[in-house]
């Protein structure tokens, strides 16, 4: 049985709690906390922390999470500039970490498809661009998912990262489009989330995987094996 502590009890925190309830006998939410640093060590040491907070909150809390918890699943974005620092600290503490810019299984398949397609198009006259659309409440722009896609393109095509256009409107859960355009045609990959439930479901899959993992992992490397 995997014990889960949810860090951040907003919309995503509630969805993670609901997603966990779909795995009776495999995991259970033992605590939902707006202040992860106040969680008792006796609770944290036998639990996976699932973090969907804000970039500022995660920056303030990641050392505490690494020090106190058995493992962590981090869906918060907007901290890529300190990624190496975070990874090193979790490794130093011996705490398992699974992170992703997007825990949707469909998005992680998009990552894999984009990596393969852009590798095939390298040197063949194609230019890439990325558009991402999210709800008006999203704190970071471009999205972490769009940045991940841009990194994939740059690595696969041996080129600078492509331009990212960010749109914030309404309550859109998330749409990501990669366009690969030449003088004679265009190839388009699009993933559209209908709700945020897919992010919560993926986070629970990651938490369950933590029972047999050690070290630091991106979610895509776990589900695409």
Number of C-alpha atoms within 10 A of each C-alpha: 12 19 20 29 26 27 26 21 18 14 10 20 22 16 18 27 22 15 19 22 15 13 14 9 9 12 18 18 19 14 17 20 15 15 13 23 17 9 19 10 13 10 17 23 16 16 25 29 28 29 27 25 21 18 16 12 17 23 14 12 17 18 15 14 27 23 18 22 23 23 30 27 28 26 24 21 22 20 16 14 8 10 11 9 11 19 18 12 16 21 16 12 16 16 22 23 28 25 22 23 25 26 27 22 19 16 23 21 15 20 18 16 13 22 19 14 16 22 17 12 16 15 12 10 11 18 19 21 18 24 18 24 24 21 15 13 11 16 12 13 18 19 25 20 21 25 21 16 27 22 17 21 29 18 15 18 22 13 13 11 18 18 13 20 15 16 16 15 12 10 13 19 17 19 19 21 20 23 17 21 16 14 8 7 8 12 12 13 15 14 17 15 17 11 11 17 19 19 23 25 21 23 29 24 19 27 27 20 16 21 14 8 17 16 16 19 18 16 26 22 12 13 14 10 5
